[in-house]
């Protein structure tokens, strides 16, 4: 299972039940709900804004 090999969490609850407890209960992989309520999630900003992000990212990489 890829989750075991690299420590990657799975959104599949059935898969989580098959994981070793040290991974399935790891708060870094599966943060508790009280912590997630303070998290910020990136929304889809659309193609136009993504193109702008890409433009500035490319400039940043070149200037490094």
Secondary structure by P-SEA (a helix, b strand, c coil): ccccccccccccaaaaaaccccccccccccccaaaaaabbbbccccaaaaaaaaaaaaaaaaac
